[in-house]
Protein backbone atom coordinates (compact mmCIF):
# COMPACT_ATOMS: atom_id res chain seq x y z
CA UNK A 1 0.00 0.00 0.00
CA UNK A 2 1.41 3.40 -1.03
CA UNK A 3 1.31 6.13 1.62
CA UNK A 4 1.93 9.87 1.49
CA UNK A 5 2.96 11.84 4.56
CA UNK A 6 2.84 15.65 4.49
CA UNK A 7 4.29 17.79 7.26
CA UNK A 8 4.63 21.55 7.69
CA UNK A 9 7.94 22.44 9.35
CA UNK A 10 9.90 25.60 10.21
CA UNK A 11 11.82 26.73 7.13
CA UNK A 12 15.20 26.34 8.87
CA UNK A 13 14.42 22.66 9.48
CA UNK A 14 14.54 21.88 5.76
CA UNK A 15 17.48 19.72 4.70
CA UNK A 16 18.76 22.50 2.44
CA UNK A 17 17.60 25.81 0.92
CA UNK A 18 14.16 24.79 -0.28
CA UNK A 19 10.62 25.49 0.81
CA UNK A 20 9.37 22.06 -0.27
CA UNK A 21 11.15 18.73 -0.01
CA UNK A 22 10.29 15.15 -0.82
CA UNK A 23 11.86 11.78 -0.09
CA UNK A 24 10.80 8.24 -0.86
CA UNK A 25 10.96 5.61 1.84
CA UNK A 26 10.97 2.57 -0.43
CA UNK A 27 11.15 0.17 2.49
CA UNK A 28 7.76 1.31 3.78
CA UNK A 29 6.39 2.35 0.36
CA UNK A 30 5.91 5.91 1.55
CA UNK A 31 6.42 9.38 0.10
CA UNK A 32 7.40 11.94 2.73
CA UNK A 33 6.81 15.62 1.92
CA UNK A 34 7.97 18.49 4.11
CA UNK A 35 6.90 22.04 3.35
CA UNK A 36 8.01 25.23 5.05
CA UNK A 37 5.56 26.99 7.35
CA UNK A 38 3.97 29.80 5.33
CA UNK A 39 1.39 30.81 7.91
CA UNK A 40 -1.43 29.87 5.52
CA UNK A 41 -2.65 26.29 5.19
CA UNK A 42 -3.90 26.86 1.65
CA UNK A 43 -0.47 28.03 0.49
CA UNK A 44 1.13 25.08 2.27
CA UNK A 45 -1.34 22.75 0.55
CA UNK A 46 -0.37 24.19 -2.86
CA UNK A 47 3.30 23.69 -2.08
CA UNK A 48 2.71 20.11 -0.87
CA UNK A 49 0.66 19.39 -3.99
CA UNK A 50 3.55 20.60 -6.16
CA UNK A 51 6.00 18.39 -4.26
CA UNK A 52 3.74 15.34 -4.54
CA UNK A 53 3.27 15.74 -8.31
CA UNK A 54 6.98 16.37 -8.85
CA UNK A 55 8.04 13.40 -6.71
CA UNK A 56 5.63 10.95 -8.35
CA UNK A 57 6.62 12.14 -11.83
CA UNK A 58 10.33 11.87 -10.98
CA UNK A 59 9.87 8.37 -9.57
CA UNK A 60 7.91 7.34 -12.65
CA UNK A 61 10.55 8.82 -14.99
CA UNK A 62 13.54 7.26 -13.18
CA UNK A 63 14.88 10.49 -11.67
CA UNK A 64 16.16 9.93 -8.15
CA UNK A 65 15.70 12.19 -5.17
CA UNK A 66 19.50 12.29 -4.94
CA UNK A 67 19.74 13.79 -8.43
CA UNK A 68 17.17 16.42 -7.46
CA UNK A 69 18.83 17.15 -4.10
CA UNK A 70 22.29 17.57 -5.62
CA UNK A 71 20.98 19.81 -8.41
CA UNK A 72 18.95 21.94 -5.98
CA UNK A 73 21.73 22.34 -3.40
CA UNK A 74 24.32 23.32 -6.05
CA UNK A 75 22.05 25.62 -8.07
CA UNK A 76 23.46 29.15 -8.45
CA UNK A 77 21.03 30.67 -10.98
CA UNK A 78 18.00 32.87 -10.59
CA UNK A 79 14.56 31.50 -9.79
CA UNK A 80 13.74 27.96 -8.80
CA UNK A 81 16.31 25.25 -9.57
CA UNK A 82 13.73 23.10 -11.40
CA UNK A 83 12.91 25.96 -13.78
CA UNK A 84 16.38 25.68 -15.33
CA UNK A 85 16.08 23.62 -18.55
CA UNK A 86 19.31 21.79 -17.56
CA UNK A 87 17.74 20.47 -14.33
CA UNK A 88 17.43 16.68 -14.44
CA UNK A 89 13.80 17.07 -13.37
CA UNK A 90 12.89 20.19 -15.35
CA UNK A 91 9.95 18.58 -17.20
CA UNK A 92 8.55 17.11 -13.98
CA UNK A 93 8.97 20.40 -12.09
CA UNK A 94 7.23 22.42 -14.81
CA UNK A 95 4.29 20.01 -14.84
CA UNK A 96 4.09 20.16 -11.04
CA UNK A 97 4.05 23.96 -11.18
CA UNK A 98 1.22 23.89 -13.71
CA UNK A 99 -0.80 21.65 -11.37
CA UNK A 100 0.13 23.84 -8.39
CA UNK A 101 -1.25 26.91 -10.19
CA UNK A 102 -4.54 25.10 -10.82
CA UNK A 103 -4.74 24.14 -7.14
CA UNK A 104 -4.00 27.72 -6.07
CA UNK A 105 -6.76 29.02 -8.32
CA UNK A 106 -9.21 26.43 -6.94
CA UNK A 107 -8.34 27.37 -3.33
CA UNK A 108 -8.47 31.11 -3.98
CA UNK A 109 -4.75 31.63 -3.35
CA UNK A 110 -3.38 34.79 -4.97
CA UNK A 111 -0.37 33.55 -6.97
CA UNK A 112 1.61 36.81 -6.61
CA UNK A 113 1.16 36.86 -2.81
CA UNK A 114 2.06 33.16 -2.67
CA UNK A 115 5.28 33.66 -4.64
CA UNK A 116 6.15 36.71 -2.55
CA UNK A 117 5.72 34.65 0.62
CA UNK A 118 7.89 31.82 -0.76
CA UNK A 119 10.59 34.27 -1.81
CA UNK A 120 10.57 35.96 1.61
CA UNK A 121 11.77 32.81 3.38
CA UNK A 122 15.40 32.97 4.53
CA UNK A 123 17.25 29.71 5.16
CA UNK A 124 19.79 29.66 7.98
CA UNK A 125 20.44 25.94 8.04
CA UNK A 126 23.51 24.03 6.90
CA UNK A 127 23.64 22.61 3.38
CA UNK A 128 24.58 18.95 3.58
CA UNK A 129 23.48 16.81 0.68
CA UNK A 130 25.58 13.92 -0.58
CA UNK A 131 24.97 10.31 -1.53
CA UNK A 132 24.75 9.12 2.08
CA UNK A 133 23.46 12.20 3.89
CA UNK A 134 19.84 12.42 4.95
CA UNK A 135 18.73 9.05 3.62
CA UNK A 136 15.65 7.68 5.28
CA UNK A 137 16.66 4.81 7.50
CA UNK A 138 14.46 1.79 8.13
CA UNK A 139 12.52 2.09 11.35
CA UNK A 140 12.99 -0.62 13.92
CA UNK A 141 10.23 -1.63 16.26
CA UNK A 142 11.16 -1.61 19.97
ZITA-V355697 format. One line per field, one symbol per residue. ss: DSSP state (a for helix, b for strand, c for the rest). phi: phi as a letter, one per 20 degrees, with the letter a starting at -180 (. if undefined). psi: psi as a letter, one per 40 degrees, with the letter a starting at -180 (. if undefined). Layout:
# ZITA-V355697
ss = ???
phi = ???
psi = ???
This chain:
# ZITA-V355697
ss = ccbbbbbbbcaaaccccccbbbbbbccccbbbbbbbccccaaaaaaaaaaaaaaaaaaaaacccaaaaaaaaaaccccccaaaccccccaaaaaaaaaaaaaaaaaacccaaaaaaaaaacccccccccccccccccccccc
phi = .eccdccecggfeffbfbdbccbedffdlcdddcdffdmbfffffffffgffffffffgfemeeffgfffgffdfdeemegfffgeffcggffffffgfffffgffemeffffffffffefdecedfbcbfdfmffefedef
psi = hhihhhhhiideeidagiehiiihgddefhhhhhiiheehddddddddddddddddddddeehiddddddddeeheaiaidedheehefdddddddddddddddddefhhddddddddeehhheahhghadeifihiiiih.
